[in-house]
Amino acid sequence: MYDPSKLKEAIDTKLMHSVIAKLPNGEIIGHCALTFDGPQNTSPEAGKMMVDPNYRGHQVAEKMAQKRIEIARTLALPGFWTECVTNHPYSQHEMIAFNAKETGLFIGDMPSTIAMKGLENHPDTRMSLLAFYLSIEDRPHTIYLPSNHTAHTQELAQDLNLDRKVLVSNQAGKGQTIINTVVNSGIQTANISVELIGNDFLQAVENQLKSIQYLNLASIYLDLPIQQEAASRAFEDLEKRGFFWGSWMPNYSSKGDVVRLQKINQTVNVDEIVCARPQGDSVKSYVVSEWKRTQKSA
């Protein structure tokens, strides 16, 4: 979001809450924000973190991140999530310091053309992002997943100290699927958001995929509302079509949690993914293994 008019609209409609760091002379040397996808999004993305390279190592990012948490508490949010780059561990350490936990990995999310001054870059492959969640005030509820994902999710919930009842169901969707797709041509990705899992779910997803097929996107994401009982079966059906676990996103909407699945249409060197601690390595291993498993059955 670099369009000034769109930025102004996001701020005016309270869909973005910014924190800036500036010098006494008014020079801005840093920025971060909480950004909501829409009015139903209750755990926003914490991102848009930028610090002037001349002021790295001066605790600028940490101070802005602390202020961002204070804003989240003022807004009575259940928490927020963020994506940390994996060409270095520094931003991961910042989230870990605030007790955020790893919940997933988005493989090859960022184009290789995006480079960071003074840091290691890999121009031969797209960069992956490690997802973190910071819980503030949980909203306990029941979620539905395939049996092969229940143990992993329960481990994540325990680590995050979130109260979740994880169930498995073969319930099919009812009614007509409500679904929407947004394309980000700048980074060659698309996000399919499912509001209601209907009895026409697979056909609805196929229609969305066909509508963007000509774009040859690098990655396609799908947000599945796992508080709906039909999510267990829908998740399994999506895996048969090449989607796989991206990240659990607790309290993402006012209705509950989602799992963001991903479908990768690219080659990514996962050996270049740097994690700051064993928990991150464990999440990375889980996601990469799911990628390999689903490609065999797709």
C-alpha positions in Angstrom: 0.0 0.0 0.0 2.1 2.9 -1.3 -0.7 4.9 -3.0 -1.1 8.1 -0.9 -4.8 8.3 -1.5 -5.3 4.7 -0.3 -3.1 5.3 2.7 -5.1 8.3 3.7 -8.3 6.3 3.3 -7.0 3.5 5.4 -6.0 5.9 8.2 -9.3 7.9 8.0 -11.4 4.7 8.2 -9.3 3.4 11.1 -8.1 0.4 9.0 -4.5 1.4 9.7 -3.0 2.7 12.9 0.6 4.0 12.4 3.5 4.6 14.7 6.3 6.9 13.6 9.7 7.7 15.0 11.0 11.2 14.4 13.9 13.3 15.5 13.5 16.7 17.3 13.9 18.4 13.9 10.9 16.6 12.6 12.8 14.1 10.4 11.0 10.7 10.3 13.4 7.8 10.8 11.0 5.0 11.3 7.4 3.7 10.9 5.3 0.6 11.7 1.6 0.0 11.8 -1.4 -2.2 12.6 -3.3 -2.8 9.4 -6.8 -4.3 9.3 -8.1 -6.2 6.2 -11.6 -4.9 6.9 -14.2 -4.3 9.6 -14.4 -8.1 10.4 -10.7 -8.4 10.9 -10.0 -8.4 14.7 -6.4 -9.5 14.8 -4.7 -7.2 12.3 -1.3 -7.5 10.7 1.5 -5.8 12.5 3.8 -4.7 9.7 5.1 -1.9 7.5 8.2 -1.7 9.8 10.9 0.6 8.3 13.9 2.1 10.0 16.4 4.5 8.5 19.6 2.4 8.0 21.5 5.2 9.7 19.6 4.6 12.9 19.7 0.8 13.1 21.0 -0.4 16.5 19.4 2.5 18.3 16.3 0.6 19.6 14.1 2.5 17.2 12.2 -0.6 16.0 11.8 -1.9 19.5 10.3 1.3 20.8 7.9 1.6 17.9 6.9 -2.1 18.4 6.2 -1.4 22.1 4.0 1.6 21.2 2.2 -0.6 18.7 1.3 -3.1 21.4 0.0 -0.3 23.6 -2.3 0.8 20.7 -3.5 -2.8 20.3 -4.4 -2.9 24.0 -6.2 0.4 23.7 -8.3 -1.0 20.8 -9.1 -4.1 23.0 -7.7 -6.4 20.3 -7.4 -10.2 21.0 -3.9 -10.0 19.4 -2.1 -9.4 16.2 0.0 -11.3 13.7 3.1 -10.4 11.7 5.3 -11.7 9.0 9.1 -11.7 9.6 11.6 -11.9 6.8 13.8 -15.0 6.8 17.0 -13.7 5.1 18.1 -12.7 8.7 16.8 -13.4 12.2 16.7 -9.8 13.5 13.0 -9.0 13.1 12.2 -12.4 14.4 14.2 -11.7 17.6 12.2 -8.5 18.0 8.9 -10.3 18.0 10.2 -13.1 20.2 11.3 -10.4 22.8 7.6 -9.4 23.0 6.6 -13.1 23.5 5.1 -13.6 20.1 5.1 -17.2 18.8 5.7 -18.8 15.4 2.5 -20.1 13.8 3.4 -20.7 10.1 5.6 -20.0 7.1 4.7 -18.5 3.8 7.1 -19.9 1.3 8.4 -17.6 -1.4 6.0 -14.8 -0.6 8.2 -11.8 -1.5 9.9 -11.3 -4.9 13.7 -11.6 -5.1 13.7 -8.0 -6.5 13.1 -6.7 -3.0 16.4 -6.1 -1.3 17.4 -4.8 2.1 20.3 -2.4 2.5 23.1 -3.8 4.6 21.6 -7.2 5.0 22.0 -10.6 3.3 19.8 -10.9 0.2 19.2 -13.9 -2.1 18.5 -12.5 -5.6 18.1 -16.0 -7.1 14.9 -16.9 -5.2 11.8 -15.4 -3.7 11.9 -14.8 0.1 9.8 -16.7 2.6 8.1 -15.1 5.6 7.8 -16.6 9.1 4.4 -15.8 10.6 4.1 -14.9 14.3 1.1 -14.3 16.6 1.1 -12.1 19.7 -1.8 -12.9 22.0 -3.2 -10.0 24.1 -6.7 -11.1 25.2 -7.8 -14.4 23.8 -11.4 -15.3 22.7 -11.7 -19.1 23.3 -13.8 -21.2 20.9 -14.0 -24.5 19.0 -12.2 -25.0 15.7 -12.4 -27.8 13.1 -9.4 -29.3 11.3 -8.4 -32.6 9.6 -7.1 -35.2 12.0 -3.5 -34.9 10.7 -3.3 -31.3 11.8 -4.9 -31.5 15.3 -1.8 -32.4 17.2 0.3 -29.6 15.6 -2.4 -27.0 16.2 -2.8 -28.1 19.8 0.9 -27.7 20.3 0.8 -24.2 18.9 -2.2 -23.3 21.1 -0.5 -24.6 24.2 2.6 -22.6 23.3 0.5 -19.4 22.8 -1.6 -20.2 25.9 -4.8 -20.1 23.8 -7.9 -22.0 24.8 -9.0 -24.0 21.8 -11.1 -27.1 21.5 -9.8 -28.8 18.3 -12.3 -31.2 16.7 -12.5 -33.3 13.5 -15.8 -33.4 11.4 -16.9 -34.9 8.1 -19.7 -32.3 7.9 -20.1 -30.8 4.4 -20.9 -27.2 3.8 -24.4 -25.9 3.5 -25.9 -23.2 1.3 -23.9 -21.2 -1.3 -20.2 -20.5 -0.7 -19.3 -16.9 -0.1 -15.8 -16.2 -1.4 -13.7 -13.3 -2.7 -10.3 -13.0 -4.3 -7.9 -10.1 -4.2 -4.8 -10.0 -6.5 -1.6 -8.2 -5.6 0.1 -7.9 -8.9 3.1 -6.1 -7.4 4.3 -9.3 -5.7 2.5 -11.7 -7.9 0.2 -13.2 -5.3 -3.5 -13.6 -4.7 -5.6 -14.1 -1.6 -8.8 -16.0 -1.7 -11.0 -15.3 1.4 -13.7 -17.7 2.3 -16.6 -16.2 4.4 -18.9 -19.2 4.2 -18.1 -22.8 3.3 -21.1 -23.9 1.2 -22.1 -27.2 -0.5 -20.6 -25.8 -3.7 -17.2 -25.0 -2.0 -14.9 -26.9 -4.3 -16.5 -25.5 -7.5 -16.5 -22.0 -6.0 -12.7 -22.3 -5.4 -12.1 -23.8 -8.8 -14.0 -20.8 -10.4 -11.8 -18.4 -8.5 -8.6 -20.2 -9.6 -9.7 -20.2 -13.2 -10.4 -16.5 -13.1 -6.8 -15.7 -12.2 -5.0 -18.6 -14.0 -3.9 -16.3 -16.8 -1.9 -14.2 -14.4 0.6 -17.0 -13.7 0.9 -15.9 -10.1 3.8 -17.1 -7.9 1.6 -17.9 -4.9 -2.1 -18.2 -4.1 -3.3 -18.0 -0.5 -6.7 -19.1 0.8 -8.1 -18.1 4.2 -10.3 -20.9 5.6 -12.6 -20.1 8.5 -12.0 -23.0 10.8 -14.6 -22.2 13.3 -17.1 -23.6 10.7 -17.6 -27.3 11.1 -17.3 -27.9 7.4 -13.7 -26.7 7.6 -12.3 -30.2 8.3 -13.5 -31.6 5.1 -12.9 -28.5 3.1 -9.2 -28.5 4.2 -8.7 -32.1 3.1 -10.3 -31.3 -0.3 -8.0 -28.3 -0.8 -4.9 -30.4 0.0 -5.9 -32.7 -2.9 -5.7 -29.6 -5.1 -2.2 -28.6 -4.1 -3.0 -26.2 -1.2 -1.2 -26.8 2.1 -0.7 -25.4 5.6 0.6 -21.8 5.6 -0.2 -20.5 9.1 -2.8 -20.6 11.8 -4.2 -17.1 12.4 -6.0 -17.0 15.8 -8.9 -14.6 16.3 -8.4 -13.3 12.7 -12.0 -12.3 12.4 -14.9 -11.5 14.7 -16.2 -15.0 14.0 -13.0 -16.8 14.9 -9.8 -18.3 13.6 -8.6 -19.0 10.1 -5.9 -21.1 8.6 -4.2 -19.5 5.7 -3.3 -22.2 3.2 -0.9 -21.7 0.3 -0.5 -23.0 -3.2 3.0 -22.4 -4.7 3.7 -22.1 -8.4 7.4 -21.5 -8.2 10.7 -23.0 -7.1 12.0 -21.9 -3.7 15.3 -22.8 -2.0 14.0 -23.5 1.5 17.6 -24.0 2.7 18.0 -20.2 2.6 15.2 -19.8 5.2 16.8 -18.5 8.5 14.9 -19.1 11.7 15.9 -17.4 15.0 15.2 -20.3 17.3 14.3 -24.0 17.4 10.5 -23.2 17.5 10.8 -21.5 14.2 12.8 -24.4 12.7 10.0 -26.8 13.9 7.3 -24.7 12.2 9.5 -24.4 9.1 9.9 -28.2 9.0 6.2 -28.8 9.4 5.2 -26.5 6.6 7.9 -27.7 4.2 6.9 -31.4 4.9 3.3 -30.5 4.2 4.3 -28.9 1.0 6.1 -32.1 -0.1 3.2 -34.3 1.0 0.5 -32.4 -0.8 2.5 -32.2 -4.0 2.6 -36.0 -4.2 -1.2 -36.3 -3.9 -2.2 -33.2 -5.9 
